Amino acid sequence: MKQLQCRVSACEQLTSMVYRVILELPEALSIPAGSYLQVVMSEQDKRPFSIATAAGLQQQLELHIGALPDNPYAYQVIEQARQQGYVTIEAPLGEAWWRSDSERPLILVAGGTGFSYTWSILQSYLAAAKPAPISLYWGVRSEGDLYENQRLQQLSEQYANFCYYPVVEHPSEHWHGAQGLVHLAVLSEQTDLAEADVYVAGRFAMVRVVRDSFHAQGLPLSQLYGDALAYL
């Protein structure tokens, strides 16, 4: 883990509240799939964000940050990225990185911008040409929050072992996909959780429900990964 000052090469708005931030590193770092970084506002104030970039030796990192003006914790990071053009980070961090030596099927469960964590793992998994099935369940409030929906649909058509399930909690009348809570969508589709590795990211309340409900349905806790689990 290193502390590095990074140039912000892009800070673009993907939705009304989600930003894609691209950081240029002063030196290449070896990034595990599913790791995170901390933006250093001060030595006493370090703010974690998942890294969306695939595994490997990387000179550039991608973040997906959900931020509104009434949420200073994230919005101040966006303001600094825009106004100063740089941020200081500590990376890589985390214990919930993808266990690439496992041969079990993968189930990725994301809530909102927790997608960035699962996106890192998904890209790395597909690049490694693993044969086991991989499924991504992405839960959001409205269909407009599915900011990578088209790309994920294209990947699901390109890779026979990848299944993509967008789940919308409050859909419009035009939505024809899965509705409701993302963990219930997983439970309705996956019949044998004991045979899978599950990676989860999202709000703590969602991660807690996933842990408890999936374990009750036979998932060993040793096969469940997510950095939020250390705080639950």
N, C-alpha and C positions, 0 to 999 in steps of 0.2 A: 504494500500500500504506500503510495506516494502522494505528496501535496504538490500540485502543479497549477501554474497560472495558464489559462487557456483562452485563446481568442474565440469570440463568438462569430462564426461565419454565416450563420442564419438563425433567425428567430421569427418563424412564420406562424400565423394563426390558422389552425386546422378546423376549429369550430368556434363557437362564441366564447368558449372557455378553455380550449386546449391549444397549446403551442408546441410546435416542433423546434427544438433548439439543437443546433449543430455546433459542437466544440472542436476546435483544432488543438491538438496536444503538442506541446513543445518537444515531445519525444514519444516514440511508439511504446504502447503498453500492451502486455498480454492480458486479454479480457476473457474471463470465463463467461459462458452463456448463463444468463440469469443473475448476474451480479448487479451491484448498485454503486453509486458514488455519493459523496457528500459535498454540497456547495458550502464553502467556508465563508460565512458572512463575518465571523470573528472567531477567535479561538474558543469562545464560549457559546458560539451559535453556528452549528453545522447542520445543514438540512439535507436529508436523504432523498434521492430520486433514482428510480430504476434506470438501467442502461438498456436502450433498445437495440444496440448494435450487436451483431452476431459475434460469436467467439473468434478469437484469433489475435494476432499482433496488430493492433489498431493505432492509427495516427489521428483518427477522428471518432468522436462519440456522438450518438444521437439520444436525445431525451424527449419524452412526451410529458409536458407539465400542465396539469389542470390548474388554472389560476383565474380568479376574479378579483377586482379591486377590494372587495370586502373580505378577502382571504389573504392577509399580508404575508403569511408564511411562505406561500408560493409566489404571490404577485410581486413581492419585493425582489425575488430572484429574476423574474422576467424584466422588471424595470432596470435592474443592474445590467442584465444582458443587452438590453436595448440602448441604454444611455451611456454605459461605459465601454461596451464592446468586449468585455472580458469577464471571466469569473475564475476564482480559485477553487480547485476541487481536491478531494482525497479519493483515490480510486486505485484498484478495484476493491470493493468491500462485499461482504455477505457470505452466508453459508448455504444458501438455497440454490446454488448453481446446478446446472444440468449434470446428472450422473451418466455420462456417455457410455460407461461400461455396462449399464443395465440393458438387458434384452427384452424387458417387459414393454408392453404398449404404454404410450404416454397420453395422459389426459391433462390438458392445460385449461385452467379456469381463471378468467380475468373479469374484474369488475372495473368499468370506466378506464382510466389511464393505467390501471394495473396491466392493461394490455401490453405495455412496453416491455414488461418483464417476460411475458409469454412470447412476444414477438422475437426477442433475442434468442430464446430457446428454439422456437419454431424454425427460424432461419438456419440456425446451426444444425438442427436435426435433419432438415431437408438437404442441406449441403453435404452432410455426412452420408447421405443415401442409406440411412438405416431402413431395414425391411419391415419392422414392426409398425402397426398402425399408430397414428398420432391424431388426436382430436383436440380442437380448440373451441371452447365455449366462451363467448364474449358477451357479458351482460352489461347493458346500458339502460339509461332512463328512456331515451327516445331514439328513433332510428337515425336522426341527424348526428348522434354521438359516435356512430360507427365510421370513424374517419378513415379507416383502411378497408372498408367493406369490399370494394371492388377488387382490390389486389388480393384479398384473401379468397374471394370467390374464384379468381383466376388460378390461384395456387391449388385450390381444391380440385379444379378441373385438370390441372397439369400433373398432379401427383396422386396416384391411385390410393396410396395409403394415408392420405390426409383428408380429414373431414372437418368442416367448419360449420359451427352452429351459432349464429348471432341470436341473442335473446333480448327482447325489448320489454322493459317493465311497463311503460306507459305508451303503447303504440298508437299511431294514427289509424284512421280507417283504411289507409292504403297499405298498411303493413300486412304481409301474408306469412311471415315467419313465426318462430317460437315467441311466446309471450310469457311474462311473469318474471320469476326470480331464477337466476342462472343456475343455482345449485339444484333446483328442482328439475330443470331441464336435463342436467347431467344424470340425476337419479332415474329419470324416465327413459333415458337412452342407454345407459351403461348397466349391464346386468351383473357383471362380475368385477367389482372394484378390487377384489383381493389380488387380481392378476395384473394390476396396472400400477404405474408410478404417476402420482398426481402432483402437479405444480400449480400453486394458487397465489394470486396477488390481487389486492383490492383493499377496500376499507376493512378495518379490524373486525367490525361486526360481521361482515360477510365471510371473512376468513374463519372466524370462530364457528359460524354455522356450518361451513364446509367441513371443517375438522370434525365436529360432533356428528353431523348427519352421515358423512361418508364412513366414519369409523363404525357407526352403528350398523351400516350396511356392509361391513366386512373389510374395509380398507385398513390394513395395518398402519399405524401411525409412523412406522419407520419408512413407509413408502409415500409419505406426504411431505412436500417441501414448500416452504414459503418463509421469507424472512420475518413476516409479521407473527409467525407462530411462536417465536422466542419471547414475545411480549404478552401472550395470551394464557 
